[in-house]
Amino acid sequence: MTIGTACVVLLASLVAAIAAPGSSAAALTEGARLAAVYDSILNARFDRVESQLKDACPPAPEEACRALEAVAVWWRILLDPNSRRLDEEFNTRAAEAIAASEAWTKREPRRAESWFYLAGSYAPLVQWRVLRGERLPAAREGKKIKDALERALALDPTLTDAYFGIGLYHYYADVVPATAKILRWLLFLPGGDRMKGMHEMLQARERGELVAGEADYQLHLLYLWYEQKPTRAMELLEGLSRRYPANPLYLQRIAEVHDEYFHDHPASAGAWRALLDGLHAGRLSPAAGADVRARLGLARQLDAMFETDRARDLLAPLVREHPAAPYGAAAQAHLQLGAAHDRLGEREQAIAEYRAALAAAPPDEAVPQLRSRARAGLRQAPDKRRADAYRLSLDGWRALERGDAELAEASLTRAIEVLPDDMVARYRYARALDASGQHDRARREIETIVDARSVPAIVRASALVERAQTLERAGDRARALAMYEDAAKIVGADPHARDQATRAMKRLADTRKLF
């Protein structure tokens, strides 16, 4: 999160959940009808929302439906946040919702529900202002949200879902940087309380009828940004993906968190593949650009797993499509393809892609660092020796996959002659030696990898498993078990190696029981 966003996030995120149109209290009218609409929004089934709103209002308050119309457009924006295509429609919906709720509070100032929906009408607008960098308006309108929520709770403390918004305020007002606290002081807002805020949010999440889905999405951000609990954040995202299986945003966030917080590239790649499979099978809502975003994400993970040739092959047809969504995707695809060519030693092709990225880049710099990274790629040619060795490593690996052990050994021998400390190439070399019947030489290579200090996770677990299997065959079950246990713990390991380690641990444990 940028400092600019942090300056107003305490206000902008006050009540992300209070746009939910009801609670377990009887004070909110037709909560069940409105809950069904809200679930459709969180599930990205926007095609159903209009007809559901017509059925819900009346008998539900028209003001509630106006608020939900704005919320629906806001969640569509979240699927491609850098695009401004929906901004005009969103602002129209938000203005209508705010005007309707303000009129209601004037007609019935003693009715808690009217103040609740006023806060709900402002909530998506404030979040949108933060997204677009409109800090001061976001802060001013955030104060209106807080005031409306406090008024609603003063009139009816049983509006359980509203406590989530108050909890968000208390939490953010305590944890954000000093710049945001200055803004809070200028707007005459009271201080925060991190522990109290978290307690209020969790209480609302457990007891509120409608807040759980939105609360989980907001809480996963807090667990990542401030609580340093990425495992808990992942649990919330996985729960959202199960509860709202048609929304591609949750799988996208799962893939991103695996990458950014766990550095688990195989798991991230698995999430991107699941997103692609869900889209192609029709299980996920076909949100604009979701397929393209998934392919870009999968290509990044393939490159990180030393499968750059496959990343290149995934990106090449994508640049030919020149995708319009998500925003900036065409330029991003050219940039990633350029980097892949560079890593493979294909400098001329890389230069062409960097130039194409600059030509396709949006003029508003909404996609951070895209232009600067393309210019850096043009300026900085990679080390040719390293690139040649990397390409030879991949050539040998692909030959081995085709069953050509002789060609694999020749390519991989040249690769490690150039870069003897490249443990990925050495692991592939060991596999080629083993495939050609040179088991002792392969074993020595695996031992070298196991003993090395710096080995990428994607091959370290595999090397540990293979070394453990050798020890187990030799009868040294204690050392074998220790290596299997080490392999099973490695984050970012090849899933096959981790599964092998887990099964071996169970097998050895079962064998112990027999004696």
C-alpha positions in Angstrom: 0.0 0.0 0.0 1.4 3.4 -1.0 1.9 6.2 1.5 -0.7 8.3 -0.3 -3.3 5.6 0.1 -2.4 5.1 3.7 -3.1 8.8 4.4 -6.8 8.3 3.9 -7.3 4.6 4.1 -8.5 4.9 7.7 -11.3 7.0 6.4 -11.9 5.4 3.0 -12.2 1.9 4.5 -14.3 2.9 7.5 -17.4 1.1 6.3 -16.6 -1.1 3.3 -19.0 -3.5 4.9 -21.8 -1.2 5.8 -22.9 -1.1 2.2 -24.3 -4.5 3.1 -28.0 -3.7 3.5 -29.0 -5.3 6.7 -28.2 -7.1 9.9 -29.7 -9.7 12.2 -31.6 -7.0 13.9 -35.3 -6.5 13.0 -34.7 -2.8 12.5 -33.6 -3.3 8.8 -36.4 -3.9 6.4 -36.4 -7.0 4.1 -32.8 -7.9 5.0 -33.1 -11.4 3.4 -34.1 -10.0 0.0 -31.3 -7.5 0.1 -28.8 -10.1 1.3 -29.5 -12.1 -1.8 -28.6 -9.1 -4.0 -25.5 -8.5 -2.0 -24.4 -12.1 -2.4 -24.8 -11.8 -6.1 -22.5 -8.8 -6.1 -19.8 -10.5 -4.0 -20.1 -13.5 -6.4 -19.6 -11.2 -9.4 -23.1 -12.3 -10.8 -23.8 -8.7 -11.9 -26.2 -9.9 -14.6 -28.6 -10.9 -11.8 -28.5 -7.7 -9.8 -30.9 -5.5 -11.7 -33.7 -8.0 -11.6 -33.1 -8.9 -8.0 -33.3 -5.2 -7.1 -36.6 -4.8 -8.9 -38.0 -7.7 -6.9 -36.5 -6.4 -3.6 -37.6 -2.7 -3.7 -40.3 -2.4 -2.6 -40.9 -3.8 -0.1 -37.3 -3.1 0.9 -36.5 0.7 1.1 -35.7 2.2 -2.3 -32.7 3.9 -0.7 -31.2 0.5 0.1 -31.5 -0.5 -3.5 -29.9 2.8 -4.7 -26.9 2.1 -2.4 -26.6 -1.4 -3.7 -26.6 -0.2 -7.3 -23.5 1.9 -6.5 -21.9 -1.0 -4.6 -22.4 -3.3 -7.7 -20.6 -0.9 -10.0 -17.8 -0.5 -7.4 -17.2 -4.2 -7.3 -17.1 -4.3 -11.1 -14.4 -1.6 -10.9 -12.4 -3.7 -8.5 -12.1 -6.4 -11.2 -10.1 -3.9 -13.3 -9.2 -1.0 -11.0 -6.9 0.9 -13.3 -9.6 1.3 -15.9 -11.8 4.4 -15.8 -14.4 2.9 -18.1 -17.0 2.6 -15.4 -16.2 5.8 -13.4 -18.9 8.0 -14.9 -21.6 5.4 -14.3 -20.3 4.8 -10.8 -20.4 8.5 -9.9 -23.9 8.8 -11.2 -25.1 5.8 -9.1 -23.3 7.0 -6.0 -24.7 10.5 -6.3 -28.3 9.1 -6.6 -27.8 6.9 -3.6 -26.5 9.6 -1.4 -29.2 12.1 -2.4 -31.9 9.5 -1.7 -30.5 8.6 1.7 -29.9 12.2 2.7 -33.6 13.0 1.9 -34.6 10.0 4.0 -32.7 11.2 7.0 -34.4 14.5 6.7 -37.9 12.9 6.6 -37.1 10.4 9.4 -34.2 11.7 11.5 -35.1 9.4 14.3 -34.9 6.2 12.2 -31.6 4.4 12.6 -32.1 2.6 9.2 -32.0 5.9 7.3 -28.6 6.9 8.8 -27.3 3.4 8.2 -28.0 3.6 4.5 -26.6 7.1 4.3 -23.3 5.7 5.5 -23.7 2.8 3.1 -24.2 5.2 0.2 -21.0 7.1 0.9 -18.9 4.0 1.5 -18.2 2.9 -2.1 -17.6 6.5 -3.2 -15.0 7.0 -0.5 -13.2 3.9 -1.6 -13.3 5.0 -5.2 -11.8 8.4 -4.3 -8.9 6.6 -2.5 -8.4 4.5 -5.6 -8.3 7.6 -7.8 -6.0 9.6 -5.5 -8.7 12.1 -4.3 -7.4 12.2 -0.8 -9.1 15.3 0.7 -12.6 14.6 -0.6 -12.2 11.0 0.6 -11.3 12.2 4.1 -14.3 14.6 4.2 -16.8 12.0 3.1 -15.2 9.4 5.4 -16.1 11.7 8.3 -19.7 11.8 7.1 -19.7 8.0 7.1 -18.4 7.9 10.6 -21.0 10.5 11.8 -23.8 8.6 10.1 -22.8 5.3 11.6 -22.5 6.7 15.1 -26.0 8.3 14.7 -27.5 5.0 13.6 -25.9 3.1 16.5 -27.0 5.7 19.0 -30.6 5.3 17.7 -30.4 1.5 17.5 -27.4 -0.3 19.1 -28.6 -3.6 17.6 -27.4 -2.8 14.1 -24.7 -5.3 14.5 -23.2 -5.0 11.0 -22.6 -1.3 11.5 -20.0 -2.1 14.2 -17.7 -3.4 11.5 -17.4 0.1 10.0 -16.8 1.6 13.4 -14.2 -1.1 14.1 -12.4 -0.3 10.8 -12.2 3.3 11.8 -10.8 2.6 15.3 -8.3 0.2 13.8 -7.0 2.3 10.9 -6.9 5.5 13.0 -4.4 3.8 15.3 -2.1 2.0 12.7 -1.7 4.4 9.8 1.3 6.6 9.3 1.7 10.0 10.9 0.6 11.8 7.7 -2.8 10.3 8.0 -3.0 11.1 11.7 -2.4 14.8 10.8 -5.3 14.6 8.3 -7.4 13.1 11.1 -6.6 16.0 13.4 -7.4 18.5 10.7 -10.9 17.0 10.4 -11.5 16.9 14.2 -11.7 13.1 14.3 -11.0 11.2 17.5 -8.0 8.8 17.8 -8.1 5.1 17.2 -7.6 1.9 19.1 -6.2 -1.0 17.2 -7.3 -3.8 19.6 -10.7 -2.4 20.1 -11.2 -1.9 16.4 -10.2 -5.5 15.6 -12.5 -6.8 18.4 -15.4 -4.8 16.9 -14.8 -6.1 13.4 -14.5 -9.7 14.5 -17.7 -9.3 16.6 -19.6 -7.9 13.7 -18.2 -10.6 11.4 -19.5 -13.3 13.7 -22.8 -11.8 14.6 -23.8 -9.8 11.6 -26.2 -11.4 9.1 -24.7 -9.9 6.0 -21.3 -8.5 6.9 -19.2 -11.7 6.8 -18.3 -11.7 3.1 -17.2 -8.1 2.8 -15.6 -8.3 6.3 -13.4 -11.2 5.3 -12.2 -9.3 2.2 -11.3 -6.2 4.2 -9.8 -8.3 7.1 -7.5 -10.1 4.7 -5.9 -6.8 3.8 -5.4 -5.9 7.5 -3.8 -9.3 8.2 -1.4 -8.7 5.3 -0.6 -5.0 5.8 -0.5 -4.6 9.5 -0.9 -7.9 11.4 1.8 -9.9 9.6 -0.5 -12.9 9.4 -0.5 -13.9 5.8 -1.6 -17.5 6.7 -4.8 -16.1 8.2 -5.3 -13.8 5.2 -5.0 -16.8 2.9 -7.6 -18.7 5.0 -10.1 -15.8 4.6 -9.5 -15.6 0.8 -9.9 -19.3 0.4 -13.2 -19.1 2.4 -14.4 -16.3 0.1 -13.5 -18.3 -3.0 -15.6 -21.3 -1.7 -18.5 -19.1 -0.6 -18.5 -17.0 -3.8 -17.0 -19.4 -6.4 -18.0 -17.3 -9.5 -15.9 -14.2 -8.6 -12.4 -14.4 -10.1 -11.1 -11.7 -7.8 -10.6 -14.1 -4.9 -8.6 -16.6 -6.9 -6.6 -13.7 -8.3 -5.8 -12.5 -4.7 -4.9 -16.1 -3.6 -2.4 -16.2 -6.5 -1.0 -12.8 -5.7 -0.6 -13.6 -1.9 1.1 -16.9 -2.6 3.6 -15.0 -4.7 4.1 -11.7 -2.8 3.9 -13.0 0.8 4.9 -16.7 0.7 7.1 -16.6 -2.4 5.5 -19.9 -3.3 5.6 -19.9 -7.0 4.1 -23.3 -7.7 1.2 -22.5 -5.4 0.7 -19.2 -7.2 0.9 -20.9 -10.6 -1.7 -23.4 -9.4 -4.1 -20.6 -8.4 -3.7 -18.9 -11.8 -4.3 -22.2 -13.5 -7.4 -22.8 -11.4 -8.7 -19.3 -12.5 -8.1 -20.1 -16.1 -9.8 -23.5 -15.8 -12.7 -22.0 -14.1 -13.2 -19.3 -16.7 -12.9 -21.8 -19.6 -15.4 -24.2 -17.9 -17.9 -21.4 -17.3 -17.7 -21.7 -13.5 -16.3 -18.2 -13.0 -17.9 -15.0 -14.1 -16.3 -13.8 -17.4 -15.1 -10.5 -15.9 -13.3 -8.2 -18.4 -9.7 -9.2 -18.7 -9.8 -12.0 -16.1 -8.4 -14.5 -18.6 -5.6 -12.2 -19.7 -4.7 -11.3 -16.1 -4.4 -15.0 -15.3 -2.2 -15.7 -18.3 0.1 -12.8 -17.3 0.2 -14.0 -13.8 0.9 -17.6 -14.8 3.7 -16.5 -17.1 5.4 -14.6 -14.2 5.3 -17.7 -12.1 6.7 -19.9 -14.9 9.6 -17.5 -15.3 10.2 -17.6 -11.5 10.2 -21.4 -11.6 13.0 -21.4 -14.3 10.5 -22.3 -17.1 11.0 -19.1 -19.1 10.6 -20.8 -22.5 7.1 -21.8 -21.4 6.4 -18.3 -20.2 7.5 -16.9 -23.5 5.3 -19.3 -25.4 2.3 -18.3 -23.2 3.0 -14.6 -23.8 3.6 -14.7 -27.5 -0.1 -15.3 -28.5 -1.2 -12.8 -25.9 0.7 -9.9 -27.4 -0.8 -10.8 -30.8 -4.2 -10.4 -29.3 -3.4 -6.9 -28.1 -5.9 -7.2 -25.2 -7.8 -4.1 -24.1 -8.5 -5.4 -20.6 -7.3 -5.4 -17.9 -6.1 -1.8 -18.3 -2.6 -1.7 -19.6 -2.5 -5.5 -20.3 -1.1 -5.2 -23.9 1.9 -3.2 -22.7 2.4 -5.5 -19.7 2.4 -8.5 -22.0 5.0 -6.9 -24.3 7.1 -6.0 -21.3 7.0 -9.6 -19.8 7.7 -11.1 -23.2 10.7 -8.8 -23.6 12.1 -9.9 -20.3 11.6 -13.5 -21.2 13.5 -13.1 -24.5 16.3 -11.3 -22.6 16.6 -14.1 -20.1 16.9 -16.6 -22.9 19.6 -14.6 -24.7 17.3 -13.4 -27.5 18.3 -9.7 -27.3 16.9 -8.5 -30.6 13.4 -9.9 -29.9 13.6 -8.4 -26.4 14.3 -4.9 -27.7 11.4 -5.2 -30.1 9.1 -6.1 -27.2 10.3 -3.3 -25.0 9.6 -0.8 -27.7 6.2 -2.3 -28.3 5.5 -2.0 -24.5 6.3 1.7 -24.6 4.1 2.2 -27.6 1.2 0.4 -26.0 1.6 1.8 -22.5 -1.4 3.9 -21.3 -0.6 7.7 -21.3 -1.8 8.2 -17.7 0.8 5.9 -16.0 -2.0 4.1 -14.2 0.0 0.9 -14.3 3.0 1.7 -12.0 6.5 1.5 -13.4 5.5 0.0 -16.7 7.3 2.6 -18.9 10.3 2.8 -16.6 10.8 -0.9 -16.7 10.5 -1.0 -20.5 13.1 1.8 -20.7 15.4 0.0 -18.3 15.1 -3.2 -20.5 16.2 -1.2 -23.5 19.2 0.3 -21.6 20.4 -2.7 -19.8 21.4 -5.7 -21.9 21.7 -8.9 -19.8 24.9 -10.9 -19.3 25.2 -12.9 -22.5 27.2 -15.7 -20.9 24.6 -16.2 -18.2 21.7 -16.0 -20.7 23.4 -18.6 -22.9 23.9 -21.0 -20.0 20.3 -20.5 -18.9 19.0 -21.3 -22.4 21.3 -24.4 -22.6 19.9 -25.5 -19.2 16.3 -25.3 -20.5 17.3 -27.0 -23.8 18.7 -29.9 -21.9 15.7 -30.1 -19.6 13.3 -30.2 -22.5 15.4 -32.9 -24.2 15.2 -35.0 -21.1 11.4 -34.5 -21.0 11.3 -35.9 -24.6 13.4 -38.9 -23.5 16.6 -37.8 -25.2 19.1 -38.3 -22.3 22.1 -38.0 -24.5 21.2 -34.6 -25.9 20.1 -33.5 -22.4 23.4 -34.4 -20.9 25.3 -32.6 -23.6 23.4 -29.4 -23.2 23.4 -29.5 -19.4 27.1 -30.2 -19.3 27.8 -27.0 -21.3 25.4 -25.1 -19.1 27.2 -26.0 -15.8 30.6 -25.5 -17.4 29.6 -21.9 -17.9 27.8 -21.4 -14.6 29.0 -24.2 -12.2 27.1 -22.6 -9.2 23.7 -22.7 -11.0 22.0 -25.3 -8.8 18.9 -25.5 -11.1 21.2 -26.6 -14.0 23.1 -29.0 -11.7 19.8 -30.6 -10.6 18.7 -31.0 -14.2 22.2 -32.4 -15.0 21.8 -35.0 -12.2 18.5 -36.1 -13.6 20.0 -36.5 -17.1 22.9 -38.5 -15.7 20.5 -40.8 -13.9 18.4 -41.2 -17.0 21.4 -42.3 -19.0 22.3 -44.9 -16.3 25.1 -42.9 -14.6 23.7 -43.4 -11.2 26.8 -42.8 -9.1 27.6 -39.5 -10.8 23.9 -38.5 -10.5 24.1 -39.3 -6.7 27.2 -37.1 -6.3 25.5 -34.2 -8.1 22.4 -34.5 -5.8 24.7 -34.5 -2.7 26.4 -31.3 -4.0 23.0 -29.6 -4.3 21.8 -30.8 -0.9 25.0 -29.5 0.8 24.9 -26.1 -1.1 23.9 -23.0 0.9 21.8 -21.3 -1.7 19.4 -23.5 -3.7 16.0 -22.4 -5.1 13.1 -24.0 -3.3 11.7 -25.4 -6.6 14.7 -27.8 -6.8 15.9 -28.0 -3.2 13.0 -30.1 -2.1 13.3 -32.4 -5.1 17.0 -32.9 -4.4 16.3 -33.7 -0.7 13.7 -36.3 -1.6 16.1 -38.0 -4.1 18.9 -38.0 -1.5 16.5 -39.3 1.1 15.4 -42.1 -1.2 19.1 -43.2 -1.7 19.6 -43.2 2.1 16.4 -45.2 2.7 17.5 -47.8 0.1 20.8 -48.0 2.0 19.0 -48.7 5.2 19.6 -45.3 6.9 16.0 -44.6 7.7 16.7 -42.0 10.4 18.6 -39.7 8.1 16.2 -40.3 5.3 13.2 -39.4 7.5 15.0 -36.1 8.5 15.5 -35.2 4.9 11.9 -36.0 4.0 10.7 -33.8 6.8 12.9 -31.0 5.6 11.6 -31.3 2.1 8.0 -31.3 3.2 8.5 -28.0 5.0 10.0 -26.1 2.1 7.7 -23.3 0.9 7.9 -23.0 -2.9 8.8 -26.6 -3.4 7.8 -28.6 -6.4 4.3 -30.1 -5.4 5.3 -33.5 -6.6 8.4 -33.6 -4.4 6.5 -32.4 -1.4 3.9 -35.1 -2.0 6.6 -37.7 -2.3 8.1 -36.5 1.0 4.8 -36.6 2.8 4.0 -40.1 1.6 7.5 -41.3 2.6 7.2 -39.8 6.1 3.9 -41.7 6.6 5.4 -44.9 5.2 8.4 -44.7 7.6 6.1 -43.8 10.5 3.9 -46.8 9.7 7.0 -49.1 9.5 8.1 -47.9 12.9 4.8 -48.9 14.4 5.2 -52.5 13.2 8.4 -52.8 15.3 
